[in-house]
Amino acid sequence: MNKKLSVNMELEEIQNELSKKDRLNNDYLVLRGNNEDWYVTFNGIFKNKVKLIYLDPPYNTKRSRGARKNYLDTNSNWDKNIFNTIKKAYEYLTEDGFLAISINQMELFTLKNILDEVFNKESFVGIFPIKIRHHERQLMINATFHDVYEYLLIYRKNKTTRFINKMGKPRMEKFIYKIKIKEDKPIVKNVGGKKIEIYETNQYEIIKDKPSMKNFRRYIIAGKIATANWSGEVYEKHLKKLGTDKLIKVYGLDKKWKGFRWFITGNHKRKSGVYFQPAESAGRPILFSNHIDYTDIVTNVYKEGGEGIDFKDSKKPEVLLNLLMEMTTKEGDLVMDLFGGSGTTLAVAVKKNRNCILIENNADFIDIIKKRLDNIKSGKDLDEVKYNFNYNYFDSTSEWKNPTFLKKS
Ligand SMILES: C[S@@+](CC[C@H](N)C(=O)[O-])C[C@H]1O[C@@H](n2cnc3c(N)ncnc32)[C@H](O)[C@@H]1O
């Protein structure tokens, strides 16, 4: 073979290898059949295991649906069916798990009532209206009004569980103090049930520096900080009386950082004490917002998943699943979708390194899911990345025997 050609080929192989994202330790399961039947088949094995369940059921719009209006989206047992599915979903969820369910306005309030009953009202996290149509582009001239929204209802099993927020950077200009320990031989004591270490003036130095994430901000313990702040209270109650100009490390505070906080007691010039807050734990959480506008991307969603994934039945944008997984899961968590459709949830789970179980009862759609997974493996999805993963497929009519998957979950 021509030498130049072989070098080029090697390069290509190396590049392919680099772009392969390894997901071989993850579990992916595609199941064909009714999600209620699979619940029976699972026989309790996924109870309390799933961190996020996404449901995108038929909306029961009573209208002809699908791009070619080829089926009537109506089900006189809709309430009962969805109640049963949600009840099962509730059991799959971990204690800190979330359920997110898509719906449009037709059954929104029926669905809210059902969710309140299964989860209870206090577990309602919120409603996320999703703008899916341009308000100025009206297609259905016979409608009473131009409806541009769909909705996402989010519930959590435990009312105290929060979304996984990212921390914003604090205002840096105040973080200019460094604490240098010159002689690490503190006196160790216990005050008010907390371990403390006391350094004398000659054992430490406070250095002023330029603003940095590695530095501390200094708070004078006076006014509200002395009376209505944990650190202020600890200082006033236990540290103030330990003498002047002592540097004190108090354990059991600032758990977001290293589990301790620095204080310096007052002196004749500065009567109040001070405490130091590290920049690393000072940022405020950046809350997720329920302002979601997909009007500019919906027209291109048909391309997601690569060629052959032109799914006409309400295919969801990958960014939606991406957002839900960001809000509620970490890498390695288990995600479940009981109305698989074209496999959007599983596709995003692979890309975001989550485990995933997907159920879909229509055999034609299962073929689409399989094709989508092949596309992801071979770098034929829009991002052109090759993901290295395996998945197991089971048909409800075939025997359920998957010890390798179950061993880990
Ligand atoms: C709206 S689509 C889901 C679309 C999907 N979110 C996506 O992005 O491609 C609803 C899917 O649920 C499936 N389905 C409906 N009832 C089901 C059931 N009881 N068990 C399993 N799948 C069901 C339908 O065949 C359909 O593919």
The ligand as a MOL file (V3000), in Angstrom:
LIG
                    3D

  0  0  0     0  0            999 V3000
M  V30 BEGIN CTAB
M  V30 COUNTS 27 29 0 0 0
M  V30 BEGIN ATOM
M  V30 1 C -45.3730 10.9070 22.2850 0
M  V30 2 S -44.5470 9.4660 21.9490 0 CHG=1
M  V30 3 C -42.9990 9.6390 22.7830 0
M  V30 4 C -41.9940 10.4080 21.9690 0
M  V30 5 C -40.6210 10.4380 22.5960 0
M  V30 6 N -40.5910 11.2630 23.7710 0
M  V30 7 C -39.5970 10.9380 21.6170 0
M  V30 8 O -38.9420 11.9550 21.8520 0
M  V30 9 O -39.4360 10.3010 20.5810 0 CHG=-1
M  V30 10 C -45.3930 8.3080 22.9540 0
M  V30 11 C -44.9490 6.8790 22.7410 0
M  V30 12 O -45.5040 6.0420 23.7610 0
M  V30 13 C -45.8180 4.7870 23.2000 0
M  V30 14 N -46.7960 4.1740 24.1230 0
M  V30 15 C -48.0790 4.5270 24.3150 0
M  V30 16 N -48.6440 3.7860 25.2950 0
M  V30 17 C -47.6750 2.9370 25.7450 0
M  V30 18 C -47.6310 1.9270 26.7530 0
M  V30 19 N -48.7000 1.6420 27.4960 0
M  V30 20 N -46.4710 1.2600 26.9440 0
M  V30 21 C -45.3890 1.5400 26.2030 0
M  V30 22 N -45.3670 2.4850 25.2280 0
M  V30 23 C -46.4890 3.1940 25.0060 0
M  V30 24 C -46.3250 5.1340 21.8180 0
M  V30 25 O -46.1900 4.0450 20.9380 0
M  V30 26 C -45.4370 6.3160 21.4220 0
M  V30 27 O -44.3140 5.8930 20.7090 0
M  V30 END ATOM
M  V30 BEGIN BOND
M  V30 1 1 1 2
M  V30 2 1 2 3
M  V30 3 1 2 10
M  V30 4 1 3 4
M  V30 5 1 4 5
M  V30 6 1 5 6
M  V30 7 1 5 7
M  V30 8 2 7 8
M  V30 9 1 7 9
M  V30 10 1 10 11
M  V30 11 1 11 12
M  V30 12 1 11 26
M  V30 13 1 12 13
M  V30 14 1 13 14
M  V30 15 1 13 24
M  V30 16 1 14 15
M  V30 17 1 14 23
M  V30 18 2 15 16
M  V30 19 1 16 17
M  V30 20 1 17 18
M  V30 21 2 17 23
M  V30 22 1 18 19
M  V30 23 2 18 20
M  V30 24 1 20 21
M  V30 25 2 21 22
M  V30 26 1 22 23
M  V30 27 1 24 25
M  V30 28 1 24 26
M  V30 29 1 26 27
M  V30 END BOND
M  V30 END CTAB
M  END
